[in-house]
């Protein structure tokens, strides 16, 4: 409904949202922004999904003006919150590394790397507001639903050298993904990747980090940077990334969305290693797991913790 109003060009002075525990979808958050309200009032019954949604709305240009908690169910952990948001300039991205040629930033999700008609803003827009980055150009991209490290050249002339360094055999990208079911402790997937009408050879190596609520947190290192390589490869061995609408398992996605608040693909670019093409110095760029994904893991681990506590008592 709200998406249709936004698409029709409707405008409202104020928007009131009172979502269920899973929060407001990313599409609805973007639609709210397109309605150009002077104020948004958000009623929440879940602090985790509230924090996730407020972080996204801040990137979209709506800052928290006031937050008031209410203890509607005394003697429980439940808390209600009423939040007032008003238009504000989006914050600058978090800078992970910077030199004269590049800047590495921490990309949140959902946010496209470059401008896209389906989204009201982009990471590139925010990077170009950083000092000395007015002419920034992305060296590589992440999907809108993927978070983590993204490299930008400060000037177009720097792109070719750094793109080559990122594609060299010595460079390495490492992702964290939560996949459906319990995957093998480690393995390698060598399968062609569909890129439009082309099929390209590709290999992805993975290692299981943790088993959580019947699913697996894995670290994945793609040897290439093919489009959707990790998502296609993991889906091909029946361990699709949770939250992945395109290649994933719809019932599992619904379950983790409703129960644990996952509202996007659980995929995070955690680390990039490459050699500086000018100095030759080894650069290691790291991004901690995005807060919304960390909150999902905490929720998934919580039943196991409670079971352990009950057994001990």
Secondary structure by P-SEA (a helix, b strand, c coil): caaaaaaacccccccccccccccccaaaaaaaaaacccbbbbbbccaaaaaaaaaaaaaacccccbbbbbcccccccbbbbbbbbbbbcccccccccccccbbbbbbcccccccccccccccaaaaaaacccccccccccccccccccbbbbbccccaaaaaaaaaacccbbbbbbbbbccccccccccbbbbbcccbbbbbbbbbbbccccccccbbbbbbcccccaaaaaaaaaaccccccccccccaaaaaaaaaccccccccccccbbbbccccccbbbbbbbcccaaaaaaaaaaaaaaaaaaaaaac
